[in-house]
């Protein structure tokens, strides 16, 4: 996956990008050994809500400083995006029943 390409697409949708640590040689770029469960999934900045990327110039500048970074998307009222997780078939059926015909992209 090309992080820049994906992030540019998200920015074009008006989504706010959260810079995350990446993974190099199987290890998180934060350098800590305690993040094994969240390697490549936690923010680079401690004040990540204030350090979102909203434009292509900001993204390119961040990629210059952190070439192996991963990306997240700010969720909630500011973005209009929410995350729903379900781990069982019963959970999937419940989501289908509650959300009905609402388009729900999945990954």
C-alpha positions, 0 to 999 in steps of 0.5 A: 500500500502506498501511504501517500496515495491513500492519505491523499485520497482521504484528504480529498474526502475532507478526512483528517489524517492522524500520523501513526508510527510505522513498522520497520523490520518488524518493529515499531518506529517508536522504539519501545518494546512495550507496544507489540499489540499496537505496533504501527497503530499508535500516534506519533504525537502525544497531542495527536488530535491537535496534530492532524494533517488536513492538506497535501503539503502537511502530509508531504512535510510529515512524510519527509520527517517520518518516511515510515509512518503509518496513517489513521483517520480522526473519527467522531463528529469532526470527521463524520466517521465512526468505527463499529467493530464486531467479532462474531457472526451475531455481531455482524447480523446485529450491525446489519439489522441496526444499520440497514441500508446505510453504506458501511465500508469495511476493511 
